[in-house]
Amino acid sequence: MSINRYDRQIRLAGFGARGQELLRNARVLVVGAGGLGVPICQYLNAMGIGTLGIVDGDIIEETNLHRQPAYSPSDNGKAKILVLGRKLQEQNPETNIELHQTFLQPANAMALLENYDLVVDATDRIPTRYLLDDACVIRQIPWIYGALHGFEGQLSVFNYQGGPTYRCLFPQIPKPGEIPDCNQLGTLGILPGIIGSLQALEAVKVICGLGEILSGKLLLFSALDHQSRQVRFQKDPAQAIREIRDDSHYTAGLCDTGGGIPIGEYLKFSKSGKSHLLVDVREPQEFDTYHLPDAVNFPLMELERHIPEMDQPVEIYLICHSGSRSAQAYRKLEGKLGSASLHWIEGGVKDLQSKTS
């Protein structure tokens, strides 16, 4: 370990050589390499985390660049985790970087969390957080929560020394349409950097035993007036027993609007040769990077003006990167296409590529 690199940190009263040693021995898993994941990984890596694991199966898109400054236009279409992993290794060659190029799913959650001391949530999907909470409770691992909502951010530490968990605060996965995501609300580029940095700070505090941990407390931060407040919550004994449930439980939340079909069902239909319309609701830059041959590109935010083109007596299939935007598109179009039969494809282009590769 390069002592000189961490000199200013080691000099800090209350941290010192012991704190640096605790960081060096820590094994931290960051789930997500996007707006929150980038600052989390960069700061933990710079400060001397011994092992940094990253889970992400996404690719870089132009719409990511304003809030994910580790990436540049030349990275568009590349795997986030590979680009970030390379830059982190250049930033601090001493860190053991472990890359898991996949998405957190019920089938792999327990294996991915194995051998890590702490998990930091950098996802943008609420159902995934419920899966993460279940897996961390079973594995007895604390995890750092961060979330964005418009100009506001949230932060907490769950399952810390047997303390309250995510399901203690939010017992049920929200119903469709109850909570809009960042594709609807938008995201101010700097806000993920602020919340991600606070998550990295809480991670260091947990590892090194510093200060007061945000366990049983939800920090609410407003970017517009720099006001923050804490909401306290208690452990719910009803949430003590956990299991990893099947896919339908975790995908039944934000994207469960009806009309969703499995990937296999769409592939079977498309091979039948029957006439249909495949509508890709991603942004044009995403569409140009990769799209299915017969797809037309009607971006989600412009969808309504294309209704006349879609109002025809055929099967219409909506597709996006992972399913979230196509489910929203289904909600927008439901009841507005008199003669069309409407569906959205679960898992989107991401899973279709893996099925057809």
C-alpha positions, 0 to 999 in steps of 0.5 A, a space after each residue: 500500500 502506498 502510504 504517501 498516496 493516503 497521507 492526508 487521509 491518514 493524518 486525519 484525527 479519528 481516522 489515521 492508519 487504522 482507518 486506512 487499514 480497515 478500508 484496505 481490508 474491506 470488500 464492497 459491492 456497488 450495484 450499478 455503474 450509472 449516475 450514482 455508481 460513478 461517484 461511489 466507485 471513483 471515491 471509494 477507489 481513490 480512498 483505498 478500498 481493498 476490493 471493489 466489486 461492480 455489478 452492471 449489464 448496461 451500455 453507455 448512451 448519449 443521454 447518460 453523459 450529462 450525469 455520468 462524467 466517467 464516460 465520453 461520447 466515444 464510449 457510446 454503445 460500450 459496456 459501462 462496467 468495462 469502461 468504468 473498470 478500466 478507468 478505475 484501475 488507471 485511477 488506483 492500480 492498488 485496488 482489486 477491481 471485480 467486474 460482474 457484467 450482468 444485472 442483479 436478478 433473483 437467479 444470481 443475487 445470492 451468488 453476487 453478494 457472496 464474500 462482500 462485507 458491504 453493498 452500495 445501491 446505485 440502481 434506478 429500479 425500485 423492484 431491484 432494491 427490494 431484491 437487494 434488500 432481501 438478499 442482504 438480509 439473508 446474507 446479513 450484509 448492510 447496504 447503503 441506499 441512494 435514490 433520486 426524485 426530481 430535484 431531491 435525493 434520498 439516503 439511508 443505511 439498511 440492515 446495519 447491525 440488525 437495524 431496519 431494512 428497506 422493506 421496514 420503510 417501504 413494505 410494498 413494491 409500488 403499483 404501476 404509475 405510482 412513482 415516476 422514474 427519471 425518464 419521466 421526471 428528468 435528472 439534474 446532472 449534478 444531483 447523482 454526484 451529490 447523493 453518490 458522494 454521500 453514499 460513498 461517505 456512509 460506506 466509509 463510515 460503516 467500514 471504519 466505524 466513524 460518526 453516526 450511521 444513517 441506520 433507522 433514518 432517511 435523509 431527504 436532500 433538496 438541491 434547490 434550497 440546500 435543505 435536508 431533514 431526517 425521517 426516523 423509522 423503526 424496524 418492522 418485526 414482520 419483515 424479519 423472515 426473507 426469501 428470494 422470490 421469483 421474477 414475477 414478484 420483483 417485476 410486478 411493480 413499476 412495469 406491471 401494467 398489463 400487456 407485457 409479454 415474455 421475450 420468447 413469446 415475441 420471438 415465436 410470433 415474429 418467426 411466424 411471419 404474421 404482419 405486425 408493427 414493432 415500435 422502438 420507443 428509445 431515443 434516436 441515438 440508442 436506436 441507431 446504435 442497435 435495433 431490430 431490422 423491422 422496428 420503427 423508431 417512435 421515441 417515448 416523448 414523441 409517441 402521441 404524435 405518431 398515434 395516427 401511424 399506429 392506429 391500424 388493425 395489426 398486432 403492435 409490439 413496443 420495445 425499449 432497452 429494458 422494458 421500463 419505457 415500453 411499459 410507460 408507452 403502453 400506458 400512454 397508448 392504452 385506449 387510444 388505438 381503436 383497432 390495434 392489439 397492443 403489447 410491450 416486450 418484457 426485458 427489451 432490447 437488452 434481453 432480446 440481444 442475449 436471447 438471439 446472440 
